[in-house]
């Protein structure tokens, strides 16, 4: 229960920590080290695609994917794939599950946020680096 109480606070902190300057389908999953949900897609971002690879790595801190699959199915995928190396914070909004996974891959903190977008009727998967405050 205690984990659910601060879920909205955690989402706000996580969103700020992502510092997403641009999101790009050109970002390779290996750059984050987090598996991409099968069949998930992302929009091409013209800002990020114009960046050099070095600038993209420095500026792009998160990538958002969408899928038609239900949030609980996506959450189960990440629970299995990140098993043993993650903290999971789960909640629900209007009886629809959502989750935040905090993990560390190759010594770098990473976060995966899964939520339902009512406007598009799609599950959103945001994967990104957690940038420590400076």
Secondary structure as a PSIPRED ss2 file (coil, helix, strand):
# PSIPRED VFORMAT (PSIPRED V4.0)

   1 X C   1.000  0.000  0.000
   2 X H   0.000  1.000  0.000
   3 X H   0.000  1.000  0.000
   4 X H   0.000  1.000  0.000
   5 X H   0.000  1.000  0.000
   6 X C   1.000  0.000  0.000
   7 X H   0.000  1.000  0.000
   8 X H   0.000  1.000  0.000
   9 X H   0.000  1.000  0.000
  10 X H   0.000  1.000  0.000
  11 X H   0.000  1.000  0.000
  12 X H   0.000  1.000  0.000
  13 X H   0.000  1.000  0.000
  14 X H   0.000  1.000  0.000
  15 X H   0.000  1.000  0.000
  16 X H   0.000  1.000  0.000
  17 X H   0.000  1.000  0.000
  18 X H   0.000  1.000  0.000
  19 X C   1.000  0.000  0.000
  20 X C   1.000  0.000  0.000
  21 X C   1.000  0.000  0.000
  22 X C   1.000  0.000  0.000
  23 X C   1.000  0.000  0.000
  24 X C   1.000  0.000  0.000
  25 X C   1.000  0.000  0.000
  26 X C   1.000  0.000  0.000
  27 X C   1.000  0.000  0.000
  28 X C   1.000  0.000  0.000
  29 X H   0.000  1.000  0.000
  30 X H   0.000  1.000  0.000
  31 X H   0.000  1.000  0.000
  32 X H   0.000  1.000  0.000
  33 X C   1.000  0.000  0.000
  34 X C   1.000  0.000  0.000
  35 X C   1.000  0.000  0.000
  36 X C   1.000  0.000  0.000
  37 X C   1.000  0.000  0.000
  38 X C   1.000  0.000  0.000
  39 X C   1.000  0.000  0.000
  40 X C   1.000  0.000  0.000
  41 X E   0.000  0.000  1.000
  42 X C   1.000  0.000  0.000
  43 X C   1.000  0.000  0.000
  44 X C   1.000  0.000  0.000
  45 X C   1.000  0.000  0.000
  46 X H   0.000  1.000  0.000
  47 X H   0.000  1.000  0.000
  48 X H   0.000  1.000  0.000
  49 X H   0.000  1.000  0.000
  50 X C   1.000  0.000  0.000
  51 X C   1.000  0.000  0.000
  52 X C   1.000  0.000  0.000
  53 X H   0.000  1.000  0.000
  54 X H   0.000  1.000  0.000
  55 X H   0.000  1.000  0.000
  56 X H   0.000  1.000  0.000
  57 X H   0.000  1.000  0.000
  58 X H   0.000  1.000  0.000
  59 X H   0.000  1.000  0.000
  60 X C   1.000  0.000  0.000
  61 X C   1.000  0.000  0.000
  62 X E   0.000  0.000  1.000
  63 X E   0.000  0.000  1.000
  64 X E   0.000  0.000  1.000
  65 X E   0.000  0.000  1.000
  66 X E   0.000  0.000  1.000
  67 X E   0.000  0.000  1.000
  68 X C   1.000  0.000  0.000
  69 X C   1.000  0.000  0.000
  70 X C   1.000  0.000  0.000
  71 X H   0.000  1.000  0.000
  72 X H   0.000  1.000  0.000
  73 X H   0.000  1.000  0.000
  74 X H   0.000  1.000  0.000
  75 X H   0.000  1.000  0.000
  76 X H   0.000  1.000  0.000
  77 X H   0.000  1.000  0.000
  78 X H   0.000  1.000  0.000
  79 X H   0.000  1.000  0.000
  80 X H   0.000  1.000  0.000
  81 X H   0.000  1.000  0.000
  82 X C   1.000  0.000  0.000
  83 X C   1.000  0.000  0.000
  84 X C   1.000  0.000  0.000
  85 X C   1.000  0.000  0.000
  86 X E   0.000  0.000  1.000
  87 X E   0.000  0.000  1.000
  88 X E   0.000  0.000  1.000
  89 X E   0.000  0.000  1.000
  90 X E   0.000  0.000  1.000
  91 X E   0.000  0.000  1.000
  92 X E   0.000  0.000  1.000
  93 X E   0.000  0.000  1.000
  94 X C   1.000  0.000  0.000
  95 X C   1.000  0.000  0.000
  96 X E   0.000  0.000  1.000
  97 X E   0.000  0.000  1.000
  98 X E   0.000  0.000  1.000
  99 X E   0.000  0.000  1.000
 100 X E   0.000  0.000  1.000
 101 X E   0.000  0.000  1.000
 102 X E   0.000  0.000  1.000
 103 X E   0.000  0.000  1.000
 104 X E   0.000  0.000  1.000
 105 X E   0.000  0.000  1.000
 106 X C   1.000  0.000  0.000
 107 X C   1.000  0.000  0.000
 108 X E   0.000  0.000  1.000
 109 X E   0.000  0.000  1.000
 110 X E   0.000  0.000  1.000
 111 X E   0.000  0.000  1.000
 112 X E   0.000  0.000  1.000
 113 X E   0.000  0.000  1.000
 114 X E   0.000  0.000  1.000
 115 X E   0.000  0.000  1.000
 116 X E   0.000  0.000  1.000
 117 X E   0.000  0.000  1.000
 118 X C   1.000  0.000  0.000
 119 X C   1.000  0.000  0.000
 120 X C   1.000  0.000  0.000
 121 X C   1.000  0.000  0.000
 122 X E   0.000  0.000  1.000
 123 X E   0.000  0.000  1.000
 124 X E   0.000  0.000  1.000
 125 X E   0.000  0.000  1.000
 126 X E   0.000  0.000  1.000
 127 X E   0.000  0.000  1.000
 128 X E   0.000  0.000  1.000
 129 X E   0.000  0.000  1.000
 130 X C   1.000  0.000  0.000
 131 X C   1.000  0.000  0.000
 132 X C   1.000  0.000  0.000
 133 X C   1.000  0.000  0.000
 134 X C   1.000  0.000  0.000
